[in-house]
Amino acid sequence: MGESEAEPEEANNRVIEEIIAVQREFYFENKNKESERRRKLREIIDRATPLKGQ
């Protein structure tokens, strides 16, 4: 149980925080912009997920 095990968890926490921020922003400010919210969430997920087969 070294630092290397904590790093992926910290990265996951940052991704979760970004997702929550986007969800809050669009819930409170942009309720009619569902497609924009989905696009931003997809960008966060794509950035955080390594591509398979490479």
C-alpha positions in Angstrom: 0.0 0.0 0.0 2.1 2.8 -1.3 1.6 6.1 -3.0 1.0 4.5 -6.3 -2.2 2.9 -5.1 -3.5 6.3 -3.9 -2.8 8.0 -7.2 -5.6 6.3 -9.2 -8.1 7.0 -6.4 -7.1 10.7 -6.5 -7.5 10.8 -10.3 -10.9 9.2 -9.9 -11.9 11.7 -7.3 -10.9 14.6 -9.6 -13.1 13.1 -12.4 -16.0 12.7 -10.0 -15.6 16.3 -8.9 -15.6 17.5 -12.5 -18.8 15.5 -13.3 -20.5 16.9 -10.2 -19.6 20.4 -11.2 -21.0 20.0 -14.7 -24.2 18.4 -13.3 -24.7 21.3 -10.8 -24.0 24.0 -13.4 -26.6 22.6 -15.8 -29.1 21.8 -13.1 -29.2 25.3 -11.6 -28.3 27.4 -14.6 -29.0 25.7 -17.9 -31.9 23.3 -17.4 -32.8 23.5 -21.1 -29.4 22.6 -22.4 -29.4 18.8 -22.0 -27.3 18.1 -25.1 -24.6 20.5 -24.0 -24.5 18.8 -20.6 -24.1 15.4 -22.2 -21.4 16.6 -24.4 -19.4 18.0 -21.5 -19.8 14.8 -19.5 -18.7 12.7 -22.5 -15.6 14.9 -22.8 -14.7 14.3 -19.1 -15.3 10.6 -19.3 -13.3 10.2 -22.6 -10.4 12.2 -21.1 -10.4 10.0 -18.0 -10.8 6.7 -19.7 -7.8 5.2 -21.5 -8.4 3.9 -25.0 -8.7 0.2 -25.4 -6.3 -1.7 -27.7 -3.4 0.8 -27.5 
